[in-house]
Amino acid sequence: MFLLGIPLILLLGYLVFVFIQVNKEEKESRAEGIKVVMTNPQFNFVDREEILKIATKQFGDIKNLKHDSIDRNKLEIAIKKNPFVEDAQVFRTASNSYCVEITQRTPFIRVWTDENSYYLDKDGCRMPTGRKYPVEFQKYLENNPFWEEIVDYVVVNSKEELTLYLSIKSGKIYFGKIEKIAEKLEKLKLFINKLGKFNGMDTYESIDLRFDNQVVVKKKKDAK
């Protein structure tokens, strides 16, 4: 019986040794870096640089940090403070780096008050009006105060086509591909001026700028 117990004791000793070594290596192991993945990239409320800044603020440069000094839960909580973030999951990958998976809120309805406006997502959470656009489009707006003021929110679909939402009450503005920006917005401006500035914009369900030399509109069913 004693002889039979020796191999068992040796095995247990070996397992304890391996456990201690693995635990030691784990404590000394360091992160290879961090990447950000958007689950719904068609929205442009949050960009990767913002998330990386939050991570840097929490931990400094994550690369080469020891894993036991990176509090994933703390980072998730910090990221979720962004009003455009619905969910954030931080996990360690097989390559010893970290992945931050971001789900942005999806605007469901726009609410207007006497003073301002905001969006509600499908869960009723309030979202500020956003100003995140594709770079080329954003630069154009920044150089044109009129459009920067009234273009409030942009959605980019999987075909890289833009739909604009204005800060005034109006239907969807189908902009299409990011091309002929000045020409398309000039058409829209002429249409707005023809209406008498913004009067009646809320009677349209959609305004389509995707066709050359014309604006295609669709009125709401209950509009007069």
PESULWO-V115090 format. One record per residue. N is the residue number from 0. PSI is psi in degrees with one decimal (none if undefined). Layout:
# PESULWO-V115090
n psi
N PSI
N PSI
This chain:
# PESULWO-V115090
n psi
0 -40.3
1 -41.1
2 -36.6
3 -27.1
4 -20.3
5 -50.1
6 -37.0
7 -42.5
8 -41.3
9 -40.8
10 -45.2
11 -40.3
12 -41.8
13 -43.7
14 -40.1
15 -42.4
16 -45.7
17 -43.4
18 -45.1
19 -41.7
20 -44.8
21 -43.8
22 -39.0
23 -44.8
24 -38.1
25 -41.8
26 -31.8
27 -14.0
28 144.5
29 152.0
30 143.1
31 -13.4
32 -167.3
33 144.0
34 157.2
35 131.2
36 128.9
37 125.1
38 -24.0
39 71.7
40 -6.6
41 -19.2
42 148.9
43 35.7
44 -37.5
45 135.8
46 164.3
47 -35.4
48 -37.4
49 -44.3
50 -41.0
51 -34.9
52 -39.0
53 -43.6
54 -41.5
55 -38.7
56 -34.9
57 -42.9
58 -4.7
59 -153.4
60 113.3
61 -32.1
62 129.7
63 3.2
64 147.9
65 141.7
66 -34.9
67 -3.7
68 0.4
69 109.6
70 99.9
71 -39.4
72 -40.3
73 -41.0
74 -41.4
75 -44.1
76 -42.6
77 -42.0
78 -38.7
79 -10.8
80 -19.6
81 123.8
82 -13.0
83 -3.6
84 121.2
85 -41.9
86 149.2
87 128.0
88 127.0
89 125.2
90 156.3
91 136.5
92 170.6
93 -21.7
94 13.0
95 17.1
96 178.6
97 142.3
98 129.3
99 114.4
100 117.3
101 130.8
102 117.9
103 152.0
104 146.6
105 115.4
106 132.2
107 -42.3
108 147.3
109 134.5
110 130.5
111 137.6
112 178.7
113 -24.0
114 -34.3
115 -166.3
116 161.4
117 169.7
118 151.5
119 138.1
120 -175.1
121 -20.0
122 3.6
123 10.5
124 137.5
125 135.8
126 132.5
127 159.1
128 130.7
129 162.0
130 55.4
131 116.7
132 164.6
133 144.9
134 -48.6
135 -42.2
136 -42.2
137 -42.3
138 -38.9
139 -45.3
140 -42.1
141 -28.1
142 1.3
143 90.7
144 -34.4
145 -48.8
146 -33.9
147 -32.3
148 -39.8
149 -19.4
150 113.1
151 -31.3
152 134.5
153 135.4
154 133.7
155 122.1
156 -177.9
157 -18.7
158 7.5
159 36.2
160 141.0
161 141.5
162 126.5
163 146.3
164 130.9
165 162.1
166 -6.7
167 163.9
168 117.4
169 169.6
170 -176.0
171 143.0
172 108.0
173 107.2
174 -34.3
175 -152.9
176 156.7
177 76.5
178 155.6
179 43.5
180 -51.3
181 -42.2
182 -45.2
183 -42.9
184 -29.0
185 -38.6
186 -43.4
187 -40.3
188 -41.6
189 -39.0
190 -43.4
191 -44.3
192 -34.7
193 -33.9
194 -17.2
195 64.7
196 -122.2
197 8.7
198 127.3
199 -0.1
200 -29.2
201 -1.6
202 -4.1
203 133.4
204 -37.8
205 152.5
206 120.9
207 121.3
208 8.8
209 -9.4
210 143.0
211 137.0
212 23.3
213 157.5
214 121.9
215 122.5
216 155.7
217 118.5
218 154.1
219 150.1
220 -33.9
221 5.2
222 143.4
223 none
